[in-house]
């Protein structure tokens, strides 16, 4: 059995050959799309701008990340507001019950229940509006990016 040893000169020549035949890497501005640009660049497809494809994918990823950020911020704001509403309601109840006894307590509890129901309805409306706005803002980012992609596609399909 004969085994061949690779000499350092052969390794260096092979590395140099690989470097000269590979397409230049596409900068992806912080996202791991550089390898995608390198891989696609090896195919050397005529008339296809690999850098533009990678840039478009980077913009898609950024839009998705922004939509996720906005959705997260919306959920966080909802949770904070809900907690604030609960604290306010509990504080009102505690304040109203101070020093109340007997029939006065029953009267106050009835009034508190009525007021609490009105507050709860108002709070649910407010939270629903916050949630709808949050969803709308996050979706707008994705929708805008989709429209940009559609406009680019229409431009590419125009007869020259």
Secondary structure, 3 states (H helix, E strand, C coil): CCCCCCCHHHHHHHHHHHHHHCCCCCCCCCCCCHHHHHHHHCCCCCCCCHHHHHHHHHHHHHHHHHHHHHHHHHHHHHHHHHHHHHHHHHHHHHHHHCCCCCHHHHHHHHHHHHHHHHHHHHHHHHHHHHHHHHHHHHHHHHHHHHHHHHHHHHHHHCCC
